[in-house]
Structures are given as structure tokens and as C-alpha cells.
């Protein structure tokens, strides 16, 4: 009987190692940006590792709806901030914000890559966009400071190609605007029918939610409280800013509230 039990344990151990190697293999493909290969394996990945952070990232990265992907990446960052999936999601959010012209918000994300993920393959790319973002808001000194700082921290990486001029930035921005205009023409009708929500708190005690709501309303925000019933648990009172017509407006509103009141926020599509 003991021999049989040991044999079962050995089989379970070997099977676990195989599964671990499989997800590590797919994680490497994701880090290397080999999305075509991942797409072919997506059904297997979803069925074999449905709750793994990397599975969530791969699905978000393959989502052609940029606004939905933005929310998916944010969820991954909130749930797995130190995992590889979290790092890749931070980079994706930084790239998205940069492409939309939210340069200050992009800086907040992009700077996390070289600061907190020293083994990331995205360090050069993040510093690239970081410098361009600083140039876009007229902070030449900051851009040079961080390029020099990260050059010292990562002497093996090549930062020499990051000597952008302001004209380089303008040229890139014009190309980006032209590209975005083509996309916006196709998606305007969809965006107009979409409503976005900025959630700034979830409280079990109603009075706490009302305090936050009153502060936001006094500051001119359209803040409401939504009550969520939880089976066997106390109700949750969600403080939300509603009726945002675009994701861009939701991001701006969330950042403004964060700066004014120190409240973190999460964006949802209604």
C-alpha cells in the first residue's frame, strides 16, 4: 500500500513539473512578444491554466478592443503587481497612455519598469517612451536626468539611441495623430454609445461611502453610491463617478481625483 501511495505521489510531482514547464514556456513566448505562436495555443492555455496571471495577460494582449484591453491590463496590475504578467501589463498601459497623449500618466507607468523590474526586457523601450513623454510636457531636464540615471544602473544596455530632439518628438506625434484619426473615424459611433465608470472606493460601512461621495459632489463630480449585495456578507457601497462617454475622459477624471483627494481608482465599462 505504501509503495502504491509513493508511486501516486511521484506521478503527481512529475505531472506538476510538466504543467509548470508548460506555463513557463508560454510565459517566455509572451515576454518575447511572440503572440502569433501564443494565439495558436490559446485554447489549450485557457483550458489548462484558466486562473494563471499569464493567461489573463495573453488574453488581454490579444484583445483587439483597446479600451477593453486597458481594463484587463489594469485588473492584472491590481491583482499581480510583482508578477511577470503585471510587469508586461504596466508596459502595455504605459504604451497605451503614451499613444493617446496622456504623457504625465504614461510617465507614472513607464518609470516603474526600470525602477522595479531590473530583469525586464522592456527597460530600453520604457526609457525610450519615458524620455519622449518628458519632452512632450517640456521637461527636458527630467528626461536627461532619468536617461543618465538608468545608464548608470544598467551599463550593459544601450541608451545612446535616446538622444531625441524635440523635433523628433513632434514628428512621431504627428504620425501617431494621423494613425489615431483613422481608427477614431471607425470607432466614434461605438464610443458614443458606451458609458464609462470611475470607481474610487468600496466600503462596507455606508457612512464612509457617503463621506467620500459628499466630498466629490462638493468638488463638482457626478458621484453616486451603488450598493452591491454579497451572499452571507455585509453589503458593499461603491462610490462611482458615472456617465463618462470615453475612456480618455474616465482616465483624466480618475487622475484628477487621485491628485485632489489621494483616492485610487478603477475604471469599468457600463
LUMRO-58165 format. One line per field, with one value per residue: residue number from 1; z negated, y negated, x of N, C-alpha, C in turn. Coordinates in steps of 0.1 Angstrom, whole numbers, always signed. Each point is the difference from the previous one (the first is absolute). Layout:
REM residues N
n NUM, ... .
n.w Z, ... .
n.v Y, ... .
n.u X, ... .
ca.w Z, ... .
ca.v Y, ... .
ca.u X, ... .
c.w Z, ... .
c.v Y, ... .
c.u X, ... .
This chain:
REM residues 270
n 1, 2, 3, 4, 5, 6, 7, 8, 9, 10, 11, 12, 13, 14, 15, 16, 17, 18, 19, 20, 21, 22, 23, 24, 25, 26, 27, 28, 29, 30, 31, 32, 33, 34, 35, 36, 37, 38, 39, 40, 41, 42, 43, 44, 45, 46, 47, 48, 49, 50, 51, 52, 53, 54, 55, 56, 57, 58, 59, 60, 61, 62, 63, 64, 65, 66, 67, 68, 69, 70, 71, 72, 73, 74, 75, 76, 77, 78, 79, 80, 81, 82, 83, 84, 85, 86, 87, 88, 89, 90, 91, 92, 93, 94, 95, 96, 97, 98, 99, 100, 101, 102, 103, 104, 105, 106, 107, 108, 109, 110, 111, 112, 113, 114, 115, 116, 117, 118, 119, 120, 121, 122, 123, 124, 125, 126, 127, 128, 129, 130, 131, 132, 133, 134, 135, 136, 137, 138, 139, 140, 141, 142, 143, 144, 145, 146, 147, 148, 149, 150, 151, 152, 153, 154, 155, 156, 157, 158, 159, 160, 161, 162, 163, 164, 165, 166, 167, 168, 169, 170, 171, 172, 173, 174, 175, 176, 177, 178, 179, 180, 181, 182, 183, 184, 185, 186, 187, 188, 189, 190, 191, 192, 193, 194, 195, 196, 197, 198, 199, 200, 201, 202, 203, 204, 205, 206, 207, 208, 209, 210, 211, 212, 213, 214, 215, 216, 217, 218, 219, 220, 221, 222, 223, 224, 225, 226, 227, 228, 229, 230, 231, 232, 233, 234, 235, 236, 237, 238, 239, 240, 241, 242, 243, 244, 245, 246, 247, 248, 249, 250, 251, 252, 253, 254, 255, 256, 257, 258, 259, 260, 261, 262, 263, 264, 265, 266, 267, 268, 269, 270 .
n.w +0, -8, +7, -1, -13, -2, +7, -7, -11, +4, +4, -11, -6, +8, -2, -13, +1, +7, -8, -10, +6, +1, -12, -5, +8, -3, -13, +3, +6, -11, -8, +9, -4, -1, +3, +12, -6, -8, +11, +6, -11, +4, +8, +3, +2, +6, +6, +2, +3, -3, -12, +9, -7, +4, -4, -11, -1, +3, -7, -9, +1, +0, -10, +11, -10, +4, +0, +6, +9, +1, -1, +9, +7, -2, +3, +10, +3, -2, +7, +10, -8, -6, +6, +8, -2, -12, +1, +7, -9, -9, +8, +1, -13, -3, +8, -6, -12, +3, +5, -12, -3, -9, +3, -8, +4, +12, -4, -7, +12, +10, -10, -2, +13, +3, -7, +4, +13, -8, +1, +0, +10, -8, -6, +11, +3, -13, +0, +11, -4, -11, +7, +9, -11, -6, +12, +1, -13, +8, -4, +7, -12, -2, +13, +0, -11, +5, +12, -6, -8, +10, +6, -12, -2, +13, -4, -1, -3, +12, -6, +8, +3, -13, +8, -4, +11, -3, +11, -5, -12, +5, +7, -11, -6, +11, +1, -13, +1, +11, -7, -11, +9, +6, -12, -4, +13, -2, -11, +6, +9, -2, +0, +9, +2, -4, -12, -5, -9, -9, -5, -11, -2, -9, -6, -11, -4, +0, -13, +0, +7, -8, -9, +6, +1, -12, -3, +7, -5, -12, +5, +2, -7, +10, -14, +1, -7, +3, -4, -4, +3, -11, +5, -11, +7, -6, +2, +13, -4, +13, -1, +9, +9, +4, +11, +1, +10, -4, +3, +10, +1, +0, +8, +7, +0, +2, +9, +4, -2, +6, +9, +2, +0, +8, +8, -2, +13, +4, +13, +1, +9, +2 .
n.v +12, +1, +11, +4, -4, +6, +11, -1, -2, +10, +7, -3, +3, +11, +2, -3, +7, +10, -1, +0, +10, +5, -4, +6, +10, +0, +0, +9, +7, -2, +3, +10, -2, +14, -9, +2, +4, -10, -7, +8, -3, -11, +8, +6, -12, -4, +12, -2, -13, +3, +2, +4, -8, +9, +9, -7, -1, +12, +2, -8, +5, +10, -8, +0, +1, -11, -5, +12, +0, -13, +3, +9, -8, -10, +9, +4, -13, -1, +11, -3, -10, +11, +6, +10, +5, -3, +5, +10, +1, -2, +7, +8, -2, +0, +11, +5, -3, +4, +10, -1, -2, +10, -10, -8, +5, -2, -12, -1, +5, -7, -9, +7, +1, -11, -5, +7, -1, +3, +11, -10, +6, -7, +1, +4, +8, +3, +1, +7, +7, +3, +0, +7, +6, +0, +3, +8, +1, -1, +13, -8, -8, +3, -2, -10, -5, +4, -5, -10, -1, +3, -9, -6, +2, -3, +1, +12, -9, -1, -11, +3, +9, -4, -4, +1, -7, -12, -3, +9, -6, -12, +5, +6, -12, -7, +9, -1, -14, +1, +9, -8, -10, +8, +3, -13, -2, +12, -5, -12, +7, +9, -9, -6, +14, -2, +5, -9, +8, -10, +11, -7, +10, +9, -3, +7, -11, -2, -3, +9, +7, -3, +2, +10, +5, -5, +5, +11, +1, -3, +9, +3, +11, +8, +0, +13, +6, +10, +6, +8, +9, +4, +12, -1, -11, -10, -10, -2, -12, +0, -8, -5, -4, -4, +6, +7, -8, -3, +9, -8, -4, +13, +2, -11, +4, +12, -4, -8, +10, +8, -10, -1, +13, +4, +1, +12, +3, +6, +3, -2, +9, -9 .
n.u +8, +10, +4, -13, +0, +11, -5, -12, +7, +8, -11, -6, +12, +1, -13, +2, +12, -7, -11, +9, +6, -12, -5, +11, -3, -13, +5, +9, -10, -8, +11, +1, -13, +1, -8, +6, +11, -2, -4, +9, +6, -7, -7, +12, +5, -11, +0, +13, +0, -12, +6, +9, +8, +8, -9, -2, +14, +2, -10, +5, +12, -8, -4, -7, -9, +7, -13, -5, +10, -2, -13, +2, +8, -9, -9, +7, +2, -13, -2, +8, +2, +4, -10, +4, -12, +3, +12, -4, -9, +9, +8, -10, -3, +13, +1, -11, +4, +12, -5, -7, +12, -2, +8, -6, -12, +4, +5, -11, -4, +5, +1, -11, +1, +8, -9, -10, +4, +10, -8, -8, -6, -8, +12, +6, -10, +0, +13, -1, -11, +8, +12, -7, -5, +12, +5, -10, +4, +11, +2, +8, +1, -13, -2, +8, -6, -12, +2, +5, -11, -8, +7, +0, -13, -2, +12, -6, -10, -6, +4, +10, -9, +0, +9, -13, -4, -4, +8, +9, -2, +0, +11, +4, -2, +5, +9, +1, -1, +8, +7, +0, +2, +8, +5, +1, +3, +7, +6, -2, -7, +10, +10, -8, -1, +13, -2, +9, +5, +2, +5, -3, -9, +2, -11, +3, +5, -13, +1, +9, -9, -9, +10, +4, -12, -2, +12, -3, -12, +5, +9, -13, +3, -3, +1, -1, -9, +7, -11, +10, -9, +5, -2, -7, +1, +7, -9, +3, +5, -2, +10, -9, +9, -12, -5, +11, +1, +12, +8, +3, -13, -2, +10, -4, -12, +4, +8, -10, -9, +9, +3, -14, -4, +10, -11, +3, +1, -12, +3, -14, -4, -10 .
ca.w +0, -1, +13, +9, -4, +5, +15, +4, -3, +10, +12, -2, +0, +14, +8, -4, +6, +14, +0, -3, +11, +11, -2, +2, +15, +5, -5, +8, +13, -2, -3, +12, +10, +10, -2, +10, -6, -11, +5, +4, -12, -10, -6, -10, -11, -7, -6, -9, -11, +1, -10, -1, +4, +14, +9, +0, +8, +14, +5, +1, +11, +13, +1, +10, -6, -9, -12, -9, -4, -11, -13, -3, -5, -13, -9, -2, -9, -14, -6, +0, +3, +1, +9, +14, +6, -5, +7, +14, +0, -2, +12, +10, -4, +3, +15, +4, -4, +9, +14, -1, -3, -14, -2, -15, -4, +6, -7, -13, +3, +6, -9, -9, +6, -4, -15, -8, +7, +6, +10, +11, +14, +4, -6, +10, +6, -10, -2, +13, -1, -12, +4, +9, -8, -7, +11, +4, -9, -1, -11, +6, -10, -6, +10, +0, -13, -1, +10, -7, -11, +4, +7, -11, -6, +10, +9, +11, +9, +9, -1, +9, +11, -5, +1, +9, -1, -1, +13, +1, -7, +8, +12, -5, -5, +12, +5, -9, +2, +12, -2, -9, +6, +9, -9, -7, +9, +0, -13, -6, -3, -11, -12, -4, -6, -11, -12, -9, -15, -8, -14, -8, -13, -3, -15, -6, -9, +9, -3, +6, +14, +1, -3, +13, +10, -3, +4, +15, +5, -3, +9, +13, +7, +1, -8, -5, -8, +5, -10, +5, -10, -1, -7, -12, -5, +0, +13, +4, +5, +10, +4, +14, +9, +11, +12, +8, +14, +6, -9, -2, -10, -12, -5, -4, -13, -10, -4, -6, -13, -7, -4, -10, -13, -3, +2, +12, +8, +9, +11, +5, +11, -4 .
ca.v -12, -11, -1, -6, -14, -7, -1, -11, -13, -2, -3, -13, -9, -1, -7, -14, -6, -2, -12, -12, -3, -5, -14, -8, +0, -11, -13, -4, -5, -13, -10, -2, -6, +9, +1, +9, +13, +1, +0, +14, +8, -7, +9, +8, -8, -4, +12, +6, -9, -11, -10, -4, -14, -1, +3, -12, -10, +4, -3, -14, -4, +4, -7, -11, -12, -6, -4, +11, +5, -9, +4, +13, -2, -6, +10, +8, -8, -1, +13, +6, -11, +3, +11, -4, -5, -14, -9, -1, -8, -14, -5, -1, -12, -11, -3, -5, -14, -8, -1, -8, -14, -2, +2, +0, +13, +10, +0, +7, +14, +4, -1, +12, +11, +0, -1, +12, +13, -1, +10, -2, -2, -13, -11, -9, -5, -9, -13, -7, -8, -9, -12, -7, -5, -12, -10, -5, -10, -10, +2, +5, +4, +13, +11, +2, +6, +14, +7, +1, +8, +14, +4, +4, +12, +11, -3, +9, -3, -11, -12, -10, -3, -8, -15, -6, -14, -3, +2, +14, +3, -6, +8, +12, -3, -2, +13, +6, -6, +4, +14, +0, -6, +11, +9, -7, -1, +13, +3, -11, +4, +9, -7, -8, +8, +6, -8, +5, -3, -1, +4, -5, +6, +11, +0, +8, -10, -9, -13, -3, -2, -13, -10, -1, -5, -14, -7, -1, -8, -14, -4, +0, +13, +7, +12, +7, +12, +12, +11, +14, +10, +11, +12, +4, -10, -13, -7, -9, -13, -4, -14, +0, -11, +7, -7, -3, +4, +6, +5, -11, -8, +7, -1, -13, -2, +8, -6, -13, +3, +6, -12, -9, +6, +12, +12, +9, +2, +11, -4, +11, -3, +4 .
ca.u -8, +10, +6, -10, -1, +13, -1, -10, +6, +10, -8, -5, +11, +5, -11, +1, +11, -3, -9, +7, +9, -8, -3, +13, +2, -9, +4, +12, -5, -6, +10, +7, -9, -3, -15, -5, +2, -9, -13, -3, -1, -9, -10, +7, +4, -12, -5, +10, +4, -11, +2, +14, +1, +5, -11, -8, +7, +0, -14, -1, +9, -6, -13, +1, -7, +9, -6, -2, +14, +5, -6, +5, +13, -1, -4, +12, +10, -5, +1, +13, +9, +14, +1, +4, -12, -2, +10, -4, -12, +4, +6, -11, -7, +9, -1, -13, -2, +9, -6, -12, +4, +0, +15, +3, -4, +9, +13, -2, +0, +12, +11, +0, +8, +14, +1, -4, +1, +14, +3, -10, +5, -7, +6, +4, -13, -7, +8, -2, -13, +0, +6, -9, -11, +5, +2, -13, -5, +9, +10, +13, +9, -4, +3, +15, +4, -3, +9, +14, -1, -2, +13, +9, -5, +1, +11, +1, -10, +4, -8, +6, -9, -11, +3, -10, -2, -14, -6, -2, -12, -11, -2, -6, -14, -8, -2, -9, -13, -6, -4, -11, -12, -6, -6, -11, -11, -8, -5, -7, -14, +1, +3, -11, -10, +6, +1, +11, -1, +13, -3, +10, +0, -10, -1, -10, -7, -7, +4, +13, -3, -7, +10, +8, -9, -3, +12, +1, -11, +4, +10, -5, -1, -13, +2, -12, +3, -7, +0, +1, -4, +9, -6, +7, +9, -6, -1, +11, -5, +10, +0, +3, -3, -7, -3, +11, -3, +12, +10, +9, -6, +1, +14, +3, -8, +6, +13, -3, -5, +12, +8, -7, -4, +8, -8, +3, -12, -1, -10, -8, -9, -13 .
c.w +0, +14, +10, -2, +5, +15, +4, -3, +11, +13, -1, +1, +14, +8, -4, +7, +15, +2, -2, +12, +12, -1, +1, +14, +6, -5, +8, +14, -2, -2, +13, +11, +11, +0, +10, -4, -12, +4, +4, -13, -10, -5, -11, -13, -9, -8, -11, -12, +0, -10, -1, +5, +15, +10, +2, +9, +15, +6, +2, +12, +14, +3, +10, -4, -10, -14, -10, -5, -11, -13, -4, -6, -14, -11, -4, -9, -14, -7, -1, +3, +1, +9, +14, +7, -4, +7, +14, +2, -3, +12, +10, -3, +3, +15, +4, -4, +8, +14, +0, -4, -15, -6, -15, -6, +5, -8, -13, +2, +5, -9, -9, +6, -4, -15, -7, +7, +7, +10, +12, +14, +6, -5, +10, +7, -10, -1, +13, -1, -11, +5, +10, -7, -7, +10, +3, -10, -4, -12, +5, -10, -6, +9, -1, -13, -1, +9, -6, -12, +3, +8, -10, -6, +10, +10, +13, +11, +8, +0, +9, +11, -5, +0, +9, -2, -1, +14, +3, -6, +8, +12, -4, -4, +12, +6, -8, +1, +13, +0, -9, +7, +9, -9, -5, +10, +0, -13, -7, -4, -11, -13, -5, -7, -13, -12, -9, -14, -6, -14, -9, -15, -1, -16, -5, -9, +9, -3, +6, +15, +2, -2, +13, +11, -2, +4, +15, +6, -3, +10, +15, +8, -1, -7, -5, -9, +6, -11, +6, -11, +1, -8, -13, -6, +0, +14, +2, +6, +9, +3, +14, +7, +13, +12, +7, +14, +6, -11, -4, -12, -14, -6, -6, -14, -11, -5, -8, -15, -9, -5, -11, -13, -4, +0, +12, +7, +9, +10, +5, +12, -5, +11 .
c.v -13, -3, -7, -15, -8, -2, -11, -13, -4, -5, -15, -11, -2, -8, -15, -7, -3, -12, -13, -4, -5, -15, -9, -2, -11, -14, -6, -6, -14, -10, -4, -6, +8, +3, +9, +14, +2, +2, +14, +8, -5, +10, +9, -8, -3, +12, +6, -9, -12, -11, -6, -15, -2, +3, -13, -10, +4, -3, -15, -5, +3, -6, -12, -12, -7, -4, +11, +6, -9, +4, +14, -2, -6, +10, +9, -7, -1, +13, +7, -10, +4, +12, -5, -5, -14, -10, -2, -9, -15, -6, -2, -13, -12, -4, -5, -15, -9, -2, -9, -15, -3, +2, +1, +13, +12, +1, +8, +15, +4, +0, +12, +11, +0, -1, +13, +14, +0, +10, -1, -2, -13, -12, -11, -7, -10, -13, -8, -9, -9, -13, -8, -6, -13, -11, -6, -10, -10, +1, +7, +5, +13, +11, +3, +7, +15, +9, +2, +10, +15, +5, +5, +13, +12, -3, +9, -3, -12, -11, -11, -5, -9, -15, -7, -15, -3, +2, +15, +4, -5, +9, +13, -2, -2, +14, +7, -5, +4, +14, +1, -5, +11, +10, -6, -1, +12, +2, -10, +4, +10, -7, -9, +7, +6, -9, +6, -5, +0, +3, -4, +5, +11, +1, +9, -9, -11, -15, -4, -3, -14, -12, -3, -6, -15, -9, -2, -8, -15, -6, +0, +13, +6, +13, +6, +12, +12, +11, +13, +10, +12, +11, +3, -11, -14, -6, -8, -12, -5, -15, -1, -14, +5, -9, -6, +5, +7, +5, -11, -9, +7, +0, -13, -3, +8, -6, -13, +3, +5, -11, -9, +6, +12, +13, +8, +3, +12, -4, +12, -5, +4, +7 .
c.u +9, +6, -9, -2, +12, +0, -9, +7, +10, -6, -5, +11, +5, -10, +1, +11, -2, -9, +8, +9, -9, -3, +12, +4, -8, +3, +12, -4, -6, +10, +8, -9, -5, -15, -6, +0, -10, -14, -4, -2, -10, -11, +6, +4, -12, -6, +9, +4, -10, +2, +14, +1, +5, -11, -9, +7, -1, -14, -1, +8, -6, -14, +2, -7, +9, -5, -2, +13, +5, -5, +6, +15, +0, -3, +12, +10, -5, +1, +14, +11, +15, +3, +5, -12, -3, +10, -3, -12, +3, +6, -11, -8, +8, +0, -13, -2, +9, -7, -12, +4, -1, +14, +3, -4, +9, +13, -2, +1, +14, +12, +1, +8, +14, +2, -2, +1, +14, +3, -9, +7, -6, +7, +4, -12, -7, +8, -2, -13, +0, +6, -9, -11, +4, +2, -14, -6, +10, +10, +12, +9, -3, +3, +15, +4, -3, +8, +14, -1, -1, +12, +10, -5, +1, +11, +1, -11, +4, -11, +4, -10, -11, +3, -10, +0, -15, -7, -3, -14, -12, -3, -7, -15, -9, -4, -11, -14, -7, -5, -13, -13, -7, -8, -13, -12, -9, -7, -9, -14, -1, +2, -11, -11, +5, +0, +11, -3, +13, -4, +11, +0, -11, +0, -11, -9, -5, +5, +14, -1, -6, +9, +8, -9, -3, +12, +1, -11, +3, +10, -5, -1, -14, +2, -12, +5, -8, +2, +1, -3, +10, -5, +8, +9, -7, +0, +12, -6, +11, -2, +5, -3, -5, -1, +12, -2, +12, +10, +10, -5, +0, +14, +3, -7, +6, +13, -2, -4, +11, +8, -6, -2, +8, -7, +5, -13, +1, -10, -7, -8, -14, -7 .
